[in-house]
Amino acid sequence: MTYIATFFSHFGAIRFKKHCDELGIEARTMPVPRSLSSSCGICTRFETDDCSKAGPWSDEVEKVVCVTNEGYKVLYQN
């Protein structure tokens, strides 16, 4: 499944991307989609069968959503 995490700062997004890399989770940073709000404008899109594998969520994470055919489903919001 595809997930998107938004952040309060660019630093948080970069740090989370590195965290995913260390866990072997495919991830990339990108601009936040317009329909999702973000304080810093950058997000990390990641692919995994269970998004909790990328957690626990730090205080730097603003929101985690699952990408579905119908849009975005919010899984976590700080």
N, C-alpha and C positions, 0 to 999 in steps of 0.2 A: 504494500500500500504506500501511497505517497502522503507525506505530511509536510506542513509548513510551520516553522516556528518564527515568531516575530520577537523583536528585542527592543529594549529601551535605549541601547547604545550600539554603535558599530563594533565596539570591543566585545560585547556580549555575543554578537552574531559570529564574529571570527573565532572566538574562543569555543563556541558550541560546535562550529564546523570542525575544528581540530579535535574536539572530544569525539565527534562521530567518526572521524578518520581513525582515531585510536581504537575505537570499538569495531572497526570494519564495516561501518554503516555508510553506504553511498550518500554523499551530501554535497550540496553546492550553495554558495551564497548568491543572492540575486536581489533585484529590486522587489519591494513588497507589491503584490497585486493591488490594484486600486480598491477593490472591494474589501480589503483587509486594512485596518489602520495600523500604523506603527509610529513610534516616537522618532526612530532614526531613519526609516526609509529602506532598510536592508533586512532581509530575512534569510533563513536557511531552509532549503527544501531538502528533505531526506526520504529515503526509501528503506522500509523495513517491514517485516510481517507483524511487529508489535512495537508501537511507539514508546512503550514504557522501557524498552531496552536502552533508549537514548537518555532516559531520566537518571536520577531525579532532577527535576527542573530547578534551576538556580533562580535567584532573585532578579537576574538579568533578563529572564524570559518574560515577555509580555503576554504571549498567547501561543497555543499550539492548536492547529486545526488539521483535520483529515480532509484530503481532497477527494470529493465524491462526484458522481455524474451530475448531481443536483446542485453542486456548489461546494461550500466549505462547512464542515461540522466542527464546532468548537469543542475541544477535548479538555483544554486547560486554559484558565485565564488568571493572571496575577493581578 
